[in-house]
């Protein structure tokens, strides 16, 4: 499992969710709303299991549980301050909203 969470993205989560030293934030696969059929990255406060993939930034633990590795493995999450939004990229999927659309090798 490997995910890139940049410091600027982590700081955005910390600010927006008012996270403090020692807090934990879970990144998980979120299924879109009715009719969308898409996926996105969800976040919630939670406690990591022993098998979770963990990233620590600014004394906050960001983590992914094993059940979500299939979607988040290889993903890059960055915050573009100039544009004011998170940029999420994945080298395997053409469309991260519909991961069945895989890039051709």
Secondary structure, 3 states (H helix, E strand, C coil): CCCEECHHHHHHHHHHCCCCCCCEEEEEEEECCCCCCCEEEEEEECCCCCCCEEEEECCEEEEECHHHHHHHCCEEEEEECCCCEEEEEECCECCCCCCCCECCC
